[in-house]
Amino acid sequence: MHDIAEKCRPILEQLARTKRLRGKKLKHPGFVTYGELARIVGPQVGLPNLDPHESRLRNALGRLSEETYDERGVLISVLVVNADTMLPGRGFFWLAGEHLGAYPVDVSDDEVFIQETRRVYEHYRKRPSG
């Protein structure tokens, strides 16, 4: 079984570069919902019914953002959002603030989302190969 984070990375990098996923109609262009990502990645890792609410996906996205933050200074999982709120989950904001210290803890979630989305798109536009 392949690692979920390993399979998510090229998907999110393509989304960051082009704001699209080849062959996929996204509910919110430029972003992928947890459900959409689970349906794409689950079969690739031998979990065709991967639940978007389960810890395996959340943990994989956290590891992936830690990696991209260390390597590139951006939290790529900002592009994975809740279908209803259009925001990443609570774990993303904890990671960005308290865990990594990328943002002061008193900055609002909305502001973190706006700033980090902009940073991710700018980074990948400048570095199209990742």
Backbone as XML, in Angstrom:
<?xml version="1.0"?>
<chain id="A" units="angstrom">
  <residue number="1" name="MET">
    <atom name="N" x="0.854" y="-1.184" z="0.000"/>
    <atom name="CA" x="0.000" y="0.000" z="0.000"/>
    <atom name="C" x="0.900" y="1.248" z="0.000"/>
  </residue>
  <residue number="2" name="HIS">
    <atom name="N" x="0.611" y="2.184" z="-0.869"/>
    <atom name="CA" x="1.408" y="3.397" z="-0.966"/>
    <atom name="C" x="1.021" y="4.388" z="0.116"/>
  </residue>
  <residue number="3" name="ASP">
    <atom name="N" x="1.953" y="5.250" z="0.430"/>
    <atom name="CA" x="1.713" y="6.291" z="1.415"/>
    <atom name="C" x="0.751" y="7.340" z="0.860"/>
  </residue>
  <residue number="4" name="ILE">
    <atom name="N" x="-0.225" y="7.714" z="1.651"/>
    <atom name="CA" x="-1.232" y="8.685" z="1.210"/>
    <atom name="C" x="-0.585" y="10.033" z="0.900"/>
  </residue>
  <residue number="5" name="ALA">
    <atom name="N" x="0.332" y="10.496" z="1.754"/>
    <atom name="CA" x="0.987" y="11.791" z="1.522"/>
    <atom name="C" x="1.753" y="11.789" z="0.203"/>
  </residue>
  <residue number="6" name="GLU">
    <atom name="N" x="2.404" y="10.670" z="-0.084"/>
    <atom name="CA" x="3.168" y="10.539" z="-1.325"/>
    <atom name="C" x="2.266" y="10.680" z="-2.556"/>
  </residue>
  <residue number="7" name="LYS">
    <atom name="N" x="1.055" y="10.176" z="-2.469"/>
    <atom name="CA" x="0.110" y="10.273" z="-3.580"/>
    <atom name="C" x="-0.567" y="11.645" z="-3.645"/>
  </residue>
  <residue number="8" name="CYS">
    <atom name="N" x="-0.746" y="12.280" z="-2.493"/>
    <atom name="CA" x="-1.372" y="13.610" z="-2.462"/>
    <atom name="C" x="-0.458" y="14.692" z="-3.038"/>
  </residue>
  <residue number="9" name="ARG">
    <atom name="N" x="0.843" y="14.532" z="-2.824"/>
    <atom name="CA" x="1.784" y="15.588" z="-3.202"/>
    <atom name="C" x="1.678" y="16.010" z="-4.668"/>
  </residue>
  <residue number="10" name="PRO">
    <atom name="N" x="1.791" y="15.101" z="-5.644"/>
    <atom name="CA" x="1.712" y="15.568" z="-7.047"/>
    <atom name="C" x="0.356" y="16.161" z="-7.396"/>
  </residue>
  <residue number="11" name="ILE">
    <atom name="N" x="-0.688" y="15.678" z="-6.767"/>
    <atom name="CA" x="-2.029" y="16.216" z="-7.014"/>
    <atom name="C" x="-2.098" y="17.665" z="-6.550"/>
  </residue>
  <residue number="12" name="LEU">
    <atom name="N" x="-1.635" y="17.921" z="-5.338"/>
    <atom name="CA" x="-1.698" y="19.287" z="-4.800"/>
    <atom name="C" x="-0.715" y="20.213" z="-5.505"/>
  </residue>
  <residue number="13" name="GLU">
    <atom name="N" x="0.437" y="19.680" z="-5.924"/>
    <atom name="CA" x="1.385" y="20.525" z="-6.671"/>
    <atom name="C" x="0.814" y="20.915" z="-8.026"/>
  </residue>
  <residue number="14" name="GLN">
    <atom name="N" x="0.128" y="19.992" z="-8.698"/>
    <atom name="CA" x="-0.528" y="20.338" z="-9.973"/>
    <atom name="C" x="-1.592" y="21.405" z="-9.731"/>
  </residue>
  <residue number="15" name="LEU">
    <atom name="N" x="-2.375" y="21.239" z="-8.682"/>
    <atom name="CA" x="-3.415" y="22.205" z="-8.355"/>
    <atom name="C" x="-2.803" y="23.578" z="-8.055"/>
  </residue>
  <residue number="16" name="ALA">
    <atom name="N" x="-1.687" y="23.592" z="-7.333"/>
    <atom name="CA" x="-1.025" y="24.855" z="-6.999"/>
    <atom name="C" x="-0.484" y="25.554" z="-8.245"/>
  </residue>
  <residue number="17" name="ARG">
    <atom name="N" x="-0.007" y="24.775" z="-9.215"/>
    <atom name="CA" x="0.542" y="25.358" z="-10.442"/>
    <atom name="C" x="-0.538" y="25.847" z="-11.391"/>
  </residue>
  <residue number="18" name="THR">
    <atom name="N" x="-1.623" y="25.075" z="-11.526"/>
    <atom name="CA" x="-2.584" y="25.348" z="-12.592"/>
    <atom name="C" x="-3.981" y="25.724" z="-12.100"/>
  </residue>
  <residue number="19" name="LYS">
    <atom name="N" x="-4.235" y="25.543" z="-10.797"/>
    <atom name="CA" x="-5.554" y="25.744" z="-10.189"/>
    <atom name="C" x="-6.589" y="24.784" z="-10.772"/>
  </residue>
  <residue number="20" name="ARG">
    <atom name="N" x="-6.115" y="23.667" z="-11.351"/>
    <atom name="CA" x="-6.980" y="22.637" z="-11.925"/>
    <atom name="C" x="-6.361" y="21.273" z="-11.659"/>
  </residue>
  <residue number="21" name="LEU">
    <atom name="N" x="-7.190" y="20.251" z="-11.805"/>
    <atom name="CA" x="-6.698" y="18.874" z="-11.815"/>
    <atom name="C" x="-7.145" y="18.258" z="-13.119"/>
  </residue>
  <residue number="22" name="ARG">
    <atom name="N" x="-6.198" y="17.788" z="-13.876"/>
    <atom name="CA" x="-6.474" y="17.219" z="-15.190"/>
    <atom name="C" x="-7.570" y="16.155" z="-15.102"/>
  </residue>
  <residue number="23" name="GLY">
    <atom name="N" x="-8.608" y="16.321" z="-15.894"/>
    <atom name="CA" x="-9.672" y="15.340" z="-15.969"/>
    <atom name="C" x="-10.651" y="15.357" z="-14.808"/>
  </residue>
  <residue number="24" name="LYS">
    <atom name="N" x="-10.566" y="16.341" z="-13.925"/>
    <atom name="CA" x="-11.453" y="16.401" z="-12.759"/>
    <atom name="C" x="-12.200" y="17.720" z="-12.745"/>
  </residue>
  <residue number="25" name="LYS">
    <atom name="N" x="-13.489" y="17.651" z="-12.461"/>
    <atom name="CA" x="-14.291" y="18.860" z="-12.259"/>
    <atom name="C" x="-14.375" y="19.075" z="-10.757"/>
  </residue>
  <residue number="26" name="LEU">
    <atom name="N" x="-13.779" y="20.146" z="-10.282"/>
    <atom name="CA" x="-13.722" y="20.427" z="-8.847"/>
    <atom name="C" x="-14.880" y="21.315" z="-8.420"/>
  </residue>
  <residue number="27" name="LYS">
    <atom name="N" x="-15.381" y="21.077" z="-7.222"/>
    <atom name="CA" x="-16.486" y="21.875" z="-6.688"/>
    <atom name="C" x="-16.070" y="23.340" z="-6.553"/>
  </residue>
  <residue number="28" name="HIS">
    <atom name="N" x="-14.838" y="23.580" z="-6.110"/>
    <atom name="CA" x="-14.301" y="24.929" z="-5.936"/>
    <atom name="C" x="-12.996" y="25.024" z="-6.729"/>
  </residue>
  <residue number="29" name="PRO">
    <atom name="N" x="-13.026" y="25.548" z="-7.955"/>
    <atom name="CA" x="-11.801" y="25.632" z="-8.755"/>
    <atom name="C" x="-10.655" y="26.280" z="-7.981"/>
  </residue>
  <residue number="30" name="GLY">
    <atom name="N" x="-9.490" y="25.668" z="-8.092"/>
    <atom name="CA" x="-8.307" y="26.142" z="-7.377"/>
    <atom name="C" x="-8.126" y="25.464" z="-6.033"/>
  </residue>
  <residue number="31" name="PHE">
    <atom name="N" x="-9.128" y="24.702" z="-5.612"/>
    <atom name="CA" x="-9.081" y="23.980" z="-4.340"/>
    <atom name="C" x="-9.659" y="22.589" z="-4.561"/>
  </residue>
  <residue number="32" name="VAL">
    <atom name="N" x="-9.343" y="21.680" z="-3.673"/>
    <atom name="CA" x="-9.913" y="20.345" z="-3.710"/>
    <atom name="C" x="-10.519" y="20.079" z="-2.335"/>
  </residue>
  <residue number="33" name="THR">
    <atom name="N" x="-11.713" y="19.528" z="-2.301"/>
    <atom name="CA" x="-12.329" y="19.231" z="-1.006"/>
    <atom name="C" x="-11.723" y="17.940" z="-0.458"/>
  </residue>
  <residue number="34" name="TYR">
    <atom name="N" x="-11.887" y="17.758" z="0.845"/>
    <atom name="CA" x="-11.408" y="16.521" z="1.471"/>
    <atom name="C" x="-12.042" y="15.310" z="0.793"/>
  </residue>
  <residue number="35" name="GLY">
    <atom name="N" x="-13.331" y="15.389" z="0.489"/>
    <atom name="CA" x="-14.021" y="14.281" z="-0.169"/>
    <atom name="C" x="-13.479" y="14.003" z="-1.559"/>
  </residue>
  <residue number="36" name="GLU">
    <atom name="N" x="-13.257" y="15.070" z="-2.337"/>
    <atom name="CA" x="-12.702" y="14.892" z="-3.683"/>
    <atom name="C" x="-11.323" y="14.250" z="-3.612"/>
  </residue>
  <residue number="37" name="LEU">
    <atom name="N" x="-10.493" y="14.724" z="-2.704"/>
    <atom name="CA" x="-9.141" y="14.189" z="-2.570"/>
    <atom name="C" x="-9.182" y="12.728" z="-2.130"/>
  </residue>
  <residue number="38" name="ALA">
    <atom name="N" x="-10.061" y="12.386" z="-1.201"/>
    <atom name="CA" x="-10.183" y="10.990" z="-0.755"/>
    <atom name="C" x="-10.602" y="10.090" z="-1.914"/>
  </residue>
  <residue number="39" name="ARG">
    <atom name="N" x="-11.513" y="10.565" z="-2.763"/>
    <atom name="CA" x="-11.963" y="9.763" z="-3.906"/>
    <atom name="C" x="-10.854" y="9.596" z="-4.956"/>
  </residue>
  <residue number="40" name="ILE">
    <atom name="N" x="-9.982" y="10.564" z="-5.078"/>
    <atom name="CA" x="-8.873" y="10.471" z="-6.036"/>
    <atom name="C" x="-7.758" y="9.583" z="-5.488"/>
  </residue>
  <residue number="41" name="VAL">
    <atom name="N" x="-7.354" y="9.820" z="-4.252"/>
    <atom name="CA" x="-6.184" y="9.157" z="-3.677"/>
    <atom name="C" x="-6.504" y="7.768" z="-3.130"/>
  </residue>
  <residue number="42" name="GLY">
    <atom name="N" x="-7.692" y="7.592" z="-2.573"/>
    <atom name="CA" x="-8.036" y="6.312" z="-1.957"/>
    <atom name="C" x="-7.742" y="5.100" z="-2.827"/>
  </residue>
  <residue number="43" name="PRO">
    <atom name="N" x="-8.269" y="5.055" z="-4.055"/>
    <atom name="CA" x="-7.998" y="3.902" z="-4.915"/>
    <atom name="C" x="-6.506" y="3.722" z="-5.228"/>
  </residue>
  <residue number="44" name="GLN">
    <atom name="N" x="-5.757" y="4.812" z="-5.280"/>
    <atom name="CA" x="-4.326" y="4.727" z="-5.579"/>
    <atom name="C" x="-3.531" y="4.079" z="-4.447"/>
  </residue>
  <residue number="45" name="VAL">
    <atom name="N" x="-4.071" y="4.119" z="-3.235"/>
    <atom name="CA" x="-3.369" y="3.554" z="-2.086"/>
    <atom name="C" x="-4.053" y="2.298" z="-1.559"/>
  </residue>
  <residue number="46" name="GLY">
    <atom name="N" x="-4.947" y="1.743" z="-2.358"/>
    <atom name="CA" x="-5.619" y="0.518" z="-1.959"/>
    <atom name="C" x="-6.761" y="0.723" z="-0.979"/>
  </residue>
  <residue number="47" name="LEU">
    <atom name="N" x="-7.276" y="1.948" z="-0.887"/>
    <atom name="CA" x="-8.394" y="2.269" z="0.001"/>
    <atom name="C" x="-9.495" y="2.942" z="-0.811"/>
  </residue>
  <residue number="48" name="PRO">
    <atom name="N" x="-10.207" y="2.187" z="-1.638"/>
    <atom name="CA" x="-11.193" y="2.800" z="-2.532"/>
    <atom name="C" x="-12.317" y="3.532" z="-1.802"/>
  </residue>
  <residue number="49" name="ASN">
    <atom name="N" x="-12.534" y="3.212" z="-0.538"/>
    <atom name="CA" x="-13.577" y="3.887" z="0.240"/>
    <atom name="C" x="-12.968" y="4.751" z="1.336"/>
  </residue>
  <residue number="50" name="LEU">
    <atom name="N" x="-11.834" y="5.358" z="1.062"/>
    <atom name="CA" x="-11.167" y="6.205" z="2.055"/>
    <atom name="C" x="-12.126" y="7.289" z="2.533"/>
  </residue>
  <residue number="51" name="ASP">
    <atom name="N" x="-12.339" y="7.325" z="3.827"/>
    <atom name="CA" x="-13.241" y="8.303" z="4.442"/>
    <atom name="C" x="-12.485" y="9.623" z="4.595"/>
  </residue>
  <residue number="52" name="PRO">
    <atom name="N" x="-13.000" y="10.712" z="4.013"/>
    <atom name="CA" x="-12.282" y="11.988" z="4.099"/>
    <atom name="C" x="-12.182" y="12.529" z="5.526"/>
  </residue>
  <residue number="53" name="HIS">
    <atom name="N" x="-12.952" y="11.965" z="6.443"/>
    <atom name="CA" x="-12.938" y="12.437" z="7.827"/>
    <atom name="C" x="-11.995" y="11.630" z="8.710"/>
  </residue>
  <residue number="54" name="GLU">
    <atom name="N" x="-11.414" y="10.577" z="8.170"/>
    <atom name="CA" x="-10.600" y="9.723" z="9.021"/>
    <atom name="C" x="-9.181" y="10.273" z="9.165"/>
  </residue>
  <residue number="55" name="SER">
    <atom name="N" x="-8.541" y="9.837" z="10.221"/>
    <atom name="CA" x="-7.239" y="10.402" z="10.589"/>
    <atom name="C" x="-6.144" y="10.122" z="9.567"/>
  </residue>
  <residue number="56" name="ARG">
    <atom name="N" x="-6.248" y="9.047" z="8.793"/>
    <atom name="CA" x="-5.176" y="8.742" z="7.832"/>
    <atom name="C" x="-4.985" y="9.873" z="6.826"/>
  </residue>
  <residue number="57" name="LEU">
    <atom name="N" x="-6.072" y="10.416" z="6.316"/>
    <atom name="CA" x="-5.964" y="11.517" z="5.352"/>
    <atom name="C" x="-5.479" y="12.785" z="6.044"/>
  </residue>
  <residue number="58" name="ARG">
    <atom name="N" x="-6.057" y="13.097" z="7.182"/>
    <atom name="CA" x="-5.629" y="14.304" z="7.915"/>
    <atom name="C" x="-4.153" y="14.241" z="8.279"/>
  </residue>
  <residue number="59" name="ASN">
    <atom name="N" x="-3.708" y="13.099" z="8.790"/>
    <atom name="CA" x="-2.302" y="12.957" z="9.179"/>
    <atom name="C" x="-1.371" y="13.072" z="7.973"/>
  </residue>
  <residue number="60" name="ALA">
    <atom name="N" x="-1.791" y="12.484" z="6.858"/>
    <atom name="CA" x="-0.983" y="12.571" z="5.637"/>
    <atom name="C" x="-0.849" y="14.014" z="5.168"/>
  </residue>
  <residue number="61" name="LEU">
    <atom name="N" x="-1.945" y="14.770" z="5.223"/>
    <atom name="CA" x="-1.899" y="16.173" z="4.806"/>
    <atom name="C" x="-1.026" y="16.986" z="5.751"/>
  </residue>
  <residue number="62" name="GLY">
    <atom name="N" x="-1.066" y="16.680" z="7.034"/>
    <atom name="CA" x="-0.199" y="17.364" z="7.991"/>
    <atom name="C" x="1.269" y="17.099" z="7.699"/>
  </residue>
  <residue number="63" name="ARG">
    <atom name="N" x="1.613" y="15.822" z="7.464"/>
    <atom name="CA" x="3.012" y="15.479" z="7.128"/>
    <atom name="C" x="3.448" y="16.175" z="5.847"/>
  </residue>
  <residue number="64" name="LEU">
    <atom name="N" x="2.559" y="16.185" z="4.870"/>
    <atom name="CA" x="2.881" y="16.811" z="3.589"/>
    <atom name="C" x="3.133" y="18.304" z="3.763"/>
  </residue>
  <residue number="65" name="SER">
    <atom name="N" x="2.302" y="18.982" z="4.542"/>
    <atom name="CA" x="2.527" y="20.414" z="4.762"/>
    <atom name="C" x="3.794" y="20.672" z="5.559"/>
  </residue>
  <residue number="66" name="GLU">
    <atom name="N" x="4.121" y="19.797" z="6.502"/>
    <atom name="CA" x="5.393" y="19.951" z="7.217"/>
    <atom name="C" x="6.558" y="19.855" z="6.242"/>
  </residue>
  <residue number="67" name="GLU">
    <atom name="N" x="6.481" y="18.901" z="5.318"/>
    <atom name="CA" x="7.538" y="18.736" z="4.309"/>
    <atom name="C" x="7.648" y="19.963" z="3.407"/>
  </residue>
  <residue number="68" name="THR">
    <atom name="N" x="6.515" y="20.431" z="2.873"/>
    <atom name="CA" x="6.596" y="21.564" z="1.942"/>
    <atom name="C" x="6.985" y="22.842" z="2.677"/>
  </residue>
  <residue number="69" name="TYR">
    <atom name="N" x="6.654" y="22.938" z="3.947"/>
    <atom name="CA" x="7.076" y="24.109" z="4.721"/>
    <atom name="C" x="8.585" y="24.073" z="4.926"/>
  </residue>
  <residue number="70" name="ASP">
    <atom name="N" x="9.125" y="22.903" z="5.270"/>
    <atom name="CA" x="10.580" y="22.769" z="5.452"/>
    <atom name="C" x="11.329" y="22.987" z="4.147"/>
  </residue>
  <residue number="71" name="GLU">
    <atom name="N" x="10.793" y="22.449" z="3.046"/>
    <atom name="CA" x="11.471" y="22.518" z="1.745"/>
    <atom name="C" x="11.272" y="23.842" z="1.020"/>
  </residue>
  <residue number="72" name="ARG">
    <atom name="N" x="10.065" y="24.407" z="1.115"/>
    <atom name="CA" x="9.696" y="25.544" z="0.254"/>
    <atom name="C" x="9.102" y="26.733" z="0.992"/>
  </residue>
  <residue number="73" name="GLY">
    <atom name="N" x="8.837" y="26.567" z="2.290"/>
    <atom name="CA" x="8.273" y="27.664" z="3.070"/>
    <atom name="C" x="6.784" y="27.889" z="2.856"/>
  </residue>
  <residue number="74" name="VAL">
    <atom name="N" x="6.076" y="26.872" z="2.330"/>
    <atom name="CA" x="4.635" y="26.985" z="2.119"/>
    <atom name="C" x="3.929" y="25.749" z="2.661"/>
  </residue>
  <residue number="75" name="LEU">
    <atom name="N" x="2.671" y="25.934" z="3.042"/>
    <atom name="CA" x="1.839" y="24.851" z="3.570"/>
    <atom name="C" x="0.844" y="24.435" z="2.489"/>
  </residue>
  <residue number="76" name="ILE">
    <atom name="N" x="1.231" y="23.469" z="1.677"/>
    <atom name="CA" x="0.444" y="23.139" z="0.485"/>
    <atom name="C" x="-0.947" y="22.609" z="0.806"/>
  </residue>
  <residue number="77" name="SER">
    <atom name="N" x="-1.160" y="22.070" z="2.008"/>
    <atom name="CA" x="-2.486" y="21.526" z="2.309"/>
    <atom name="C" x="-3.537" y="22.606" z="2.501"/>
  </residue>
  <residue number="78" name="VAL">
    <atom name="N" x="-3.153" y="23.880" z="2.402"/>
    <atom name="CA" x="-4.145" y="24.963" z="2.428"/>
    <atom name="C" x="-5.129" y="24.817" z="1.269"/>
  </residue>
  <residue number="79" name="LEU">
    <atom name="N" x="-4.738" y="24.095" z="0.234"/>
    <atom name="CA" x="-5.595" y="23.920" z="-0.940"/>
    <atom name="C" x="-6.663" y="22.848" z="-0.753"/>
  </residue>
  <residue number="80" name="VAL">
    <atom name="N" x="-6.626" y="22.140" z="0.385"/>
    <atom name="CA" x="-7.626" y="21.110" z="0.687"/>
    <atom name="C" x="-8.627" y="21.712" z="1.665"/>
  </residue>
  <residue number="81" name="VAL">
    <atom name="N" x="-9.877" y="21.783" z="1.237"/>
    <atom name="CA" x="-10.882" y="22.516" z="2.009"/>
    <atom name="C" x="-12.138" y="21.682" z="2.277"/>
  </residue>
  <residue number="82" name="ASN">
    <atom name="N" x="-12.871" y="22.111" z="3.266"/>
    <atom name="CA" x="-14.178" y="21.555" z="3.574"/>
    <atom name="C" x="-15.151" y="22.052" z="2.510"/>
  </residue>
  <residue number="83" name="ALA">
    <atom name="N" x="-15.976" y="21.178" z="1.983"/>
    <atom name="CA" x="-16.896" y="21.543" z="0.895"/>
    <atom name="C" x="-17.890" y="22.629" z="1.306"/>
  </residue>
  <residue number="84" name="ASP">
    <atom name="N" x="-18.273" y="22.669" z="2.578"/>
    <atom name="CA" x="-19.257" y="23.645" z="3.036"/>
    <atom name="C" x="-18.641" y="24.979" z="3.444"/>
  </residue>
  <residue number="85" name="THR">
    <atom name="N" x="-17.546" y="24.933" z="4.182"/>
    <atom name="CA" x="-16.954" y="26.176" z="4.699"/>
    <atom name="C" x="-15.947" y="26.804" z="3.747"/>
  </residue>
  <residue number="86" name="MET">
    <atom name="N" x="-15.425" y="26.018" z="2.811"/>
    <atom name="CA" x="-14.380" y="26.471" z="1.889"/>
    <atom name="C" x="-13.093" y="26.834" z="2.637"/>
  </residue>
  <residue number="87" name="LEU">
    <atom name="N" x="-12.885" y="26.230" z="3.801"/>
    <atom name="CA" x="-11.677" y="26.439" z="4.593"/>
    <atom name="C" x="-11.056" y="25.090" z="4.922"/>
  </residue>
  <residue number="88" name="PRO">
    <atom name="N" x="-9.746" y="25.061" z="5.131"/>
    <atom name="CA" x="-9.123" y="23.831" z="5.628"/>
    <atom name="C" x="-9.667" y="23.499" z="7.022"/>
  </residue>
  <residue number="89" name="GLY">
    <atom name="N" x="-9.392" y="22.291" z="7.474"/>
    <atom name="CA" x="-9.840" y="21.874" z="8.798"/>
    <atom name="C" x="-9.026" y="22.498" z="9.922"/>
  </residue>
  <residue number="90" name="ARG">
    <atom name="N" x="-9.486" y="22.284" z="11.146"/>
    <atom name="CA" x="-8.826" y="22.846" z="12.343"/>
    <atom name="C" x="-7.364" y="22.439" z="12.429"/>
  </residue>
  <residue number="91" name="GLY">
    <atom name="N" x="-7.051" y="21.219" z="12.023"/>
    <atom name="CA" x="-5.665" y="20.752" z="12.098"/>
    <atom name="C" x="-4.714" y="21.606" z="11.284"/>
  </residue>
  <residue number="92" name="PHE">
    <atom name="N" x="-5.183" y="22.104" z="10.153"/>
    <atom name="CA" x="-4.338" y="22.966" z="9.330"/>
    <atom name="C" x="-3.955" y="24.228" z="10.092"/>
  </residue>
  <residue number="93" name="PHE">
    <atom name="N" x="-4.927" y="24.836" z="10.751"/>
    <atom name="CA" x="-4.663" y="26.096" z="11.454"/>
    <atom name="C" x="-3.781" y="25.879" z="12.687"/>
  </residue>
  <residue number="94" name="TRP">
    <atom name="N" x="-3.956" y="24.738" z="13.347"/>
    <atom name="CA" x="-3.054" y="24.394" z="14.453"/>
    <atom name="C" x="-1.628" y="24.231" z="13.928"/>
  </residue>
  <residue number="95" name="LEU">
    <atom name="N" x="-1.488" y="23.523" z="12.815"/>
    <atom name="CA" x="-0.176" y="23.295" z="12.216"/>
    <atom name="C" x="0.484" y="24.619" z="11.844"/>
  </residue>
  <residue number="96" name="ALA">
    <atom name="N" x="-0.264" y="25.496" z="11.193"/>
    <atom name="CA" x="0.273" y="26.776" z="10.729"/>
    <atom name="C" x="0.664" y="27.689" z="11.885"/>
  </residue>
  <residue number="97" name="GLY">
    <atom name="N" x="-0.103" y="27.651" z="12.955"/>
    <atom name="CA" x="0.142" y="28.575" z="14.070"/>
    <atom name="C" x="0.985" y="27.972" z="15.165"/>
  </residue>
  <residue number="98" name="GLU">
    <atom name="N" x="0.377" y="27.152" z="15.982"/>
    <atom name="CA" x="1.051" y="26.634" z="17.172"/>
    <atom name="C" x="2.186" y="25.672" z="16.861"/>
  </residue>
  <residue number="99" name="HIS">
    <atom name="N" x="2.010" y="24.766" z="15.917"/>
    <atom name="CA" x="3.014" y="23.729" z="15.682"/>
    <atom name="C" x="4.243" y="24.249" z="14.928"/>
  </residue>
  <residue number="100" name="LEU">
    <atom name="N" x="4.029" y="24.853" z="13.780"/>
    <atom name="CA" x="5.150" y="25.316" z="12.957"/>
    <atom name="C" x="5.531" y="26.766" z="13.228"/>
  </residue>
  <residue number="101" name="GLY">
    <atom name="N" x="4.608" y="27.527" z="13.771"/>
    <atom name="CA" x="4.895" y="28.939" z="14.018"/>
    <atom name="C" x="4.969" y="29.774" z="12.757"/>
  </residue>
  <residue number="102" name="ALA">
    <atom name="N" x="4.346" y="29.302" z="11.684"/>
    <atom name="CA" x="4.363" y="30.053" z="10.432"/>
    <atom name="C" x="3.553" y="31.339" z="10.554"/>
  </residue>
  <residue number="103" name="TYR">
    <atom name="N" x="2.574" y="31.341" z="11.465"/>
    <atom name="CA" x="1.728" y="32.508" z="11.706"/>
    <atom name="C" x="1.568" y="32.671" z="13.204"/>
  </residue>
  <residue number="104" name="PRO">
    <atom name="N" x="1.526" y="33.914" z="13.692"/>
    <atom name="CA" x="1.229" y="34.130" z="15.114"/>
    <atom name="C" x="-0.150" y="33.555" z="15.447"/>
  </residue>
  <residue number="105" name="VAL">
    <atom name="N" x="-0.313" y="33.033" z="16.643"/>
    <atom name="CA" x="-1.574" y="32.383" z="17.005"/>
    <atom name="C" x="-2.745" y="33.363" z="17.067"/>
  </residue>
  <residue number="106" name="ASP">
    <atom name="N" x="-2.475" y="34.666" z="17.139"/>
    <atom name="CA" x="-3.578" y="35.633" z="17.207"/>
    <atom name="C" x="-4.071" y="36.087" z="15.830"/>
  </residue>
  <residue number="107" name="VAL">
    <atom name="N" x="-3.494" y="35.577" z="14.752"/>
    <atom name="CA" x="-3.967" y="35.891" z="13.407"/>
    <atom name="C" x="-5.195" y="35.021" z="13.131"/>
  </residue>
  <residue number="108" name="SER">
    <atom name="N" x="-6.240" y="35.612" z="12.570"/>
    <atom name="CA" x="-7.485" y="34.869" z="12.336"/>
    <atom name="C" x="-7.284" y="33.756" z="11.314"/>
  </residue>
  <residue number="109" name="ASP">
    <atom name="N" x="-8.120" y="32.720" z="11.432"/>
    <atom name="CA" x="-8.072" y="31.618" z="10.472"/>
    <atom name="C" x="-8.301" y="32.122" z="9.055"/>
  </residue>
  <residue number="110" name="ASP">
    <atom name="N" x="-9.236" y="33.044" z="8.884"/>
    <atom name="CA" x="-9.501" y="33.580" z="7.549"/>
    <atom name="C" x="-8.252" y="34.243" z="6.967"/>
  </residue>
  <residue number="111" name="GLU">
    <atom name="N" x="-7.546" y="34.994" z="7.792"/>
    <atom name="CA" x="-6.344" y="35.685" z="7.310"/>
    <atom name="C" x="-5.233" y="34.692" z="6.992"/>
  </residue>
  <residue number="112" name="VAL">
    <atom name="N" x="-5.058" y="33.678" z="7.818"/>
    <atom name="CA" x="-4.066" y="32.631" z="7.540"/>
    <atom name="C" x="-4.404" y="31.965" z="6.207"/>
  </residue>
  <residue number="113" name="PHE">
    <atom name="N" x="-5.670" y="31.632" z="6.010"/>
    <atom name="CA" x="-6.109" y="30.981" z="4.775"/>
    <atom name="C" x="-5.805" y="31.852" z="3.557"/>
  </residue>
  <residue number="114" name="ILE">
    <atom name="N" x="-6.153" y="33.121" z="3.624"/>
    <atom name="CA" x="-5.929" y="34.039" z="2.506"/>
    <atom name="C" x="-4.439" y="34.186" z="2.219"/>
  </residue>
  <residue number="115" name="GLN">
    <atom name="N" x="-3.654" y="34.441" z="3.251"/>
    <atom name="CA" x="-2.220" y="34.650" z="3.063"/>
    <atom name="C" x="-1.513" y="33.395" z="2.555"/>
  </residue>
  <residue number="116" name="GLU">
    <atom name="N" x="-1.841" y="32.257" z="3.160"/>
    <atom name="CA" x="-1.137" y="31.025" z="2.763"/>
    <atom name="C" x="-1.545" y="30.571" z="1.372"/>
  </residue>
  <residue number="117" name="THR">
    <atom name="N" x="-2.808" y="30.737" z="1.013"/>
    <atom name="CA" x="-3.236" y="30.399" z="-0.348"/>
    <atom name="C" x="-2.451" y="31.235" z="-1.353"/>
  </residue>
  <residue number="118" name="ARG">
    <atom name="N" x="-2.345" y="32.514" z="-1.094"/>
    <atom name="CA" x="-1.583" y="33.405" z="-1.977"/>
    <atom name="C" x="-0.120" y="32.955" z="-2.065"/>
  </residue>
  <residue number="119" name="ARG">
    <atom name="N" x="0.478" y="32.613" z="-0.930"/>
    <atom name="CA" x="1.889" y="32.187" z="-0.910"/>
    <atom name="C" x="2.094" y="30.903" z="-1.710"/>
  </residue>
  <residue number="120" name="VAL">
    <atom name="N" x="1.184" y="29.950" z="-1.568"/>
    <atom name="CA" x="1.301" y="28.679" z="-2.288"/>
    <atom name="C" x="1.206" y="28.925" z="-3.793"/>
  </residue>
  <residue number="121" name="TYR">
    <atom name="N" x="0.189" y="29.657" z="-4.228"/>
    <atom name="CA" x="0.041" y="29.925" z="-5.661"/>
    <atom name="C" x="1.248" y="30.687" z="-6.210"/>
  </residue>
  <residue number="122" name="GLU">
    <atom name="N" x="1.728" y="31.688" z="-5.497"/>
    <atom name="CA" x="2.892" y="32.455" z="-5.964"/>
    <atom name="C" x="4.124" y="31.573" z="-6.046"/>
  </residue>
  <residue number="123" name="HIS">
    <atom name="N" x="4.347" y="30.746" z="-5.050"/>
    <atom name="CA" x="5.525" y="29.872" z="-5.043"/>
    <atom name="C" x="5.514" y="28.931" z="-6.241"/>
  </residue>
  <residue number="124" name="TYR">
    <atom name="N" x="4.409" y="28.268" z="-6.466"/>
    <atom name="CA" x="4.364" y="27.284" z="-7.551"/>
    <atom name="C" x="4.285" y="27.918" z="-8.929"/>
  </residue>
  <residue number="125" name="ARG">
    <atom name="N" x="3.807" y="29.150" z="-9.017"/>
    <atom name="CA" x="3.832" y="29.860" z="-10.297"/>
    <atom name="C" x="5.275" y="30.202" z="-10.662"/>
  </residue>
  <residue number="126" name="LYS">
    <atom name="N" x="6.076" y="30.567" z="-9.670"/>
    <atom name="CA" x="7.485" y="30.917" z="-9.899"/>
    <atom name="C" x="8.336" y="29.680" z="-10.179"/>
  </residue>
  <residue number="127" name="ARG">
    <atom name="N" x="7.936" y="28.545" z="-9.607"/>
    <atom name="CA" x="8.699" y="27.301" z="-9.727"/>
    <atom name="C" x="7.795" y="26.221" z="-10.299"/>
  </residue>
  <residue number="128" name="PRO">
    <atom name="N" x="7.496" y="26.278" z="-11.581"/>
    <atom name="CA" x="6.526" y="25.364" z="-12.162"/>
    <atom name="C" x="6.879" y="23.885" z="-12.039"/>
  </residue>
  <residue number="129" name="SER">
    <atom name="N" x="8.136" y="23.553" z="-11.879"/>
    <atom name="CA" x="8.492" y="22.128" z="-11.776"/>
    <atom name="C" x="8.397" y="21.628" z="-10.346"/>
  </residue>
  <residue number="130" name="GLY">
    <atom name="N" x="7.891" y="22.432" z="-9.418"/>
    <atom name="CA" x="7.738" y="21.982" z="-8.047"/>
    <atom name="C" x="8.742" y="22.632" z="-7.210"/>
  </residue>
</chain>
